[in-house]
Every structure is written in C-alpha cells, then in structure tokens.
C-alpha cells in the first residue's frame, strides 16, 4: 500500500511536494481507518459515553500517528537509503 501510493503520487507531482502530500494522505487515511475501527469498538463495548468518545479518538489518533505518519516516514527513509546505495 505504501509503495503503490508513493508511485501514484510521484507520477503527478514534483519530488519536493510528493513527500509532503504522501505523509498527509497516509496520516489521514490511517486516521480514518482507526476512526472506523474505533467506531466499531464503540458499538461492541458497553462503556459510558465518555469512555466511548475517548476510545474513538485514541483509535483514530494513534492509528494516524503510528501507522500513517511514522510508517510513511520509515518508508521514505527506506527509499532514501536504497537510492544512496
């Protein structure tokens, strides 16, 4: 998924803008996926409303941060190392 998105964006934009757009799209995409999982967990787990909102926000925030932003940065770092070698 990371590679496919990078190739798609790299075709349409300059190199300077591609990495910024890539990280933004990855973060938002994983955040939406996390919010979807958090929403499903809210339906299943019988907590009070405050706990459900916290769970919903944490799934979205951590999903976007860990898998989207950090995963995208590590992928770009890996590409940069391959270019140097």
Helices and strands as residue ranges (DSSP letters): H 2-12, H 15-44, H 49-62, I 63-70, H 71-84
